[in-house]
Amino acid sequence: MSHYDYLVVGAGLFGCVFAHEAAKAGKRVCVIDRRDHIAGNVYTKEQAGINVHVYGAHIFHTSDERVWRYINQFCTFNHYINSPIAIYKDELYNLPFNMNTFSKLWGIRTPDEAKQKIASQIEGLGIKEPKNLEEQALSLVGTDVYEKLIKGYTEKQWGRDCKDLPASIIRRLPLRFIYDNNYFNDRYQGIPEGGYTRICEKMLEQAEIRLNEDFLSSKNQVSYDKLIYTGQIDEYFGYEYGPLEYRSVRFETEELPVENYQGNAVVNYTEREVPYTRIIEHKHFENTQAPHTVISREFSAEWQQGMEPYYPIGDGKNLALYEKYRQLAEKEENVCFGGRLGSYKYYDMDKVIGEALDFCGKELGQ
């Protein structure tokens, strides 16, 4: 049996960053993953000459200079700017909420007109202390933006009525009173040329990789000094206190014999009666020239054990449950938990890379 300094469970971004840095520091590293591929949820796969984001759209964005310099060691980014479109019934709107959105909604032109319209709607509602997500959203953006662009999409995403969701989910809703469809405010953004999988391949060049292997079923088959665990923390402990809750996502991906299906990489469908939340047209992420296209319809789903966990439901009940598991984790010798599932926290890509680099600094003395 081979022996390793570190066994990394999970070949997502956190695991890949740590494996790369540990190997660079002269450590012997093995990375295992229960899936048949590396890169976790940022995995991209070529289909008909188009890099498909298999687990949904991933647009890299950051204002962290350290993270931007780090990730650029492994790839070249294009200049993709995320400017999604929202469709409500037969109406089309720009996102995020900006002057293009307001002009289409109300036929106005100036920021003052938009502000007055929103303020008058909010004032008419008389909401002083929002008791749920619906009241919170209405008190921030008024009725028109809420009804057409938030309500249906949010209810599909969470699988429940906005009145039954806590106000804390929407603490703020950015309103831009300029004509700017750039979704992110970050200084750097783009898509890695050739896809995200190539980044992880380069990170793992000096590590041994074992795929289609479930650590919890085969933990005695690998010899190691220390474990870096990026899987579900509750699953690691056999769901001792019960399972943490997540939202999951299902994708229907198909190749179409048309050059351009929707004219944009991401189109949200905000009407609740439309069963999917959005359609992704993958070729637009890298401006791929092909006579055909590949699209993915995205369906939000209630997570059950055995399904892929995507979004931690960070309400009071689940955070209290996570705290119990975190206390168990602190008692584990030679085991460190990290990443989205290991820390039960939703991370943007730059944040998980930053967390991994911070962890490397503590663990490897960098």
HELIX and SHEET records of a PDB file:
HELIX    1   1 LEU A   13  LYS A   24  1                                  12    
HELIX    2   2 GLY A   40  VAL A   42  5                                   3    
HELIX    3   3 GLU A   65  ILE A   71  1                                   7    
HELIX    4   4 MET A   99  TRP A  106  1                                   8    
HELIX    5   5 PRO A  111  LEU A  125  1                                  15    
HELIX    6   6 LEU A  133  VAL A  145  1                                  13    
HELIX    7   7 TYR A  146  ILE A  150  3                                   5    
HELIX    8   8 LYS A  151  TRP A  158  1                                   8    
HELIX    9   9 CYS A  162  ASP A  164  5                                   3    
HELIX   10  10 ALA A  167  ILE A  169  5                                   3    
HELIX   11  11 TYR A  196  MET A  203  1                                   8    
HELIX   12  12 PHE A  215  SER A  218  1                                   4    
HELIX   13  13 LYS A  219  GLN A  221  5                                   3    
HELIX   14  14 ILE A  233  TYR A  236  1                                   4    
HELIX   15  15 HIS A  282  PHE A  285  5                                   4    
HELIX   16  16 GLY A  316  LYS A  331  1                                  16    
HELIX   17  17 GLY A  339  GLY A  342  1                                   4    
HELIX   18  18 MET A  349  LEU A  364  1                                  16    
SHEET    1   A 5 GLU A 208  ARG A 210  0                                        
SHEET    2   A 5 VAL A  29  ILE A  32  1                                        
SHEET    3   A 5 HIS A   3  VAL A   9  1                                        
SHEET    4   A 5 SER A 223  TYR A 229  1                                        
SHEET    5   A 5 VAL A 335  PHE A 337  1                                        
SHEET    1   B 2 THR A  44  GLN A  47  0                                        
SHEET    2   B 2 ILE A  50  HIS A  53 -1                                        
SHEET    1   C 2 PHE A  60  THR A  62  0                                        
SHEET    2   C 2 TYR A 188  GLY A 190 -1                                        
SHEET    1   D 7 GLU A  91  ASN A  94  0                                        
SHEET    2   D 7 ILE A  85  TYR A  88 -1                                        
SHEET    3   D 7 VAL A 266  TYR A 269  1                                        
SHEET    4   D 7 ARG A 278  GLU A 281 -1                                        
SHEET    5   D 7 THR A 293  GLU A 302 -1                                        
SHEET    6   D 7 TYR A 246  LEU A 256 -1                                        
SHEET    7   D 7 TYR A 311  PRO A 312 -1                                        
END                                                                             
